[in-house]
Amino acid sequence: MVKKPHIRKLTRMGGGRSLGLVLPADLVRDLNWRERQKVVVKKVGKRIVVEDWPVRE
C-alpha cells in the first residue's frame, strides 16, 4: 500500500501578519504531542524544522 503525502496550505492568521499550518493528527499522535505544548521552530536551509521543547533537568 502506498502512503499518501500530507499536503497542507498555509493560512493567514492574526490580522494577516502570521501564517498558520494545520499538522496531520496522526503525525502529532505518533510524536505524543499535546495541545498547547511548547515546540521549537527552526529554519534549516530551505526547510522548517519543528521539534519538541527541550526539557531541562
C-alpha positions in Angstrom: 0.0 0.0 0.0 1.4 3.4 -1.0 1.2 6.1 1.7 -0.3 9.4 0.6 1.8 12.5 1.3 0.4 15.0 3.8 -0.1 18.2 1.8 -1.3 21.3 3.6 -1.8 25.0 2.8 -0.6 28.0 4.8 -3.4 30.2 6.2 -3.2 33.8 7.2 -3.9 34.4 10.9 -3.9 37.2 13.5 -4.6 40.2 11.2 -2.6 38.9 8.3 1.0 39.1 9.7 1.3 35.4 10.8 0.8 32.2 8.9 -0.6 29.0 10.3 -0.3 25.4 9.3 -2.5 22.5 10.5 -0.5 19.4 11.3 -1.9 16.0 10.4 -3.4 14.5 13.6 -1.9 11.0 13.0 1.6 12.5 12.9 1.0 14.5 16.1 -0.3 11.4 17.9 2.8 9.4 16.8 5.0 12.1 18.4 2.9 12.1 21.6 2.4 15.8 21.4 -0.4 17.5 23.2 -2.5 20.6 22.6 -0.7 23.9 23.7 2.6 22.0 24.1 5.7 24.2 23.6 7.7 23.4 20.4 10.9 24.9 18.8 10.7 26.1 15.2 14.0 26.4 13.3 14.9 27.2 9.7 17.5 24.7 8.4 18.5 25.5 4.8 15.3 25.6 2.9 13.3 23.6 5.4 11.4 24.4 8.6 12.0 22.0 11.5 9.5 21.7 14.4 11.0 20.0 17.5 9.7 19.3 21.0 10.7 21.9 23.6 13.9 20.7 25.3 13.4 19.5 28.9 16.0 20.8 31.4 16.9 18.7 34.4 
